[in-house]
Amino acid sequence: MADASAITVLLVTTGSTAWEDEGRLCGATDLAMSEVGQDRFVEALASVSGDGLDVVYCGPDEGSVDAGELVAKRFGARKRVVPALREVGLGLWEGQRRDDLSSRSPKTYKQWCENPASVVPPEGETTGEARERIVGEMCRLIEKARAGGQKIAFVVRPMAAAIAHEALLEASADQEGDGQDGVFEWKTVWCERVRELRATCRAGAA
């Protein structure tokens, strides 16, 4: 019997875009998955096991919407686009080659790679702002799913997925989870901890 105090969600990372395949930073720029990114995503999706889903929530960019549609079809679920699940905004860094940024600002770029929260790209979004937005919305939807007895998935871009992974790990009832090549991950989270996370995000946004 399922534990009413916990809920299992599927966290999905969208396939790469053409920019990412070229070594460029994508950020919140609205791009589709590249042919390579989509092929790898479909291959990984085919091997994902688990129970059916009721709703697949995805970010608003083209890549996440397309990936969300693929996941929804795979599990016979509905797809819902959620603007708050958009990728972390990197401002003027979006579209820049990683090698170029590393050459121009080696210390800043290295610091950002090692600790994204310590650097804000020009005209970009802080990690704290992104976390409050992404995690706060995920917690709201998890609480809604629990109340409705639904099984859900989140489909988001890589940086948003990393933020979500860390937050869900905090709230996790099974500290390791079941990953699939870093693209698909089932996580069982404590509902009480989800409420605490949501309250923290609300306080940060106030």
PyMOL commands that set and color helices and strands:
alter all, ss='L'
color gray80, all
select helices_A, chain A and resi 18-21+35-46+62-75+83-85+91-93+98-104+106-114+116-118+127-148+158-170+191-205
alter helices_A, ss='H'
color red, helices_A
select strands_A, chain A and resi 6-13+55-58+78-81+152-156+178-180+184-190
alter strands_A, ss='S'
color yellow, strands_A
deselect
rebuild
show_as cartoon
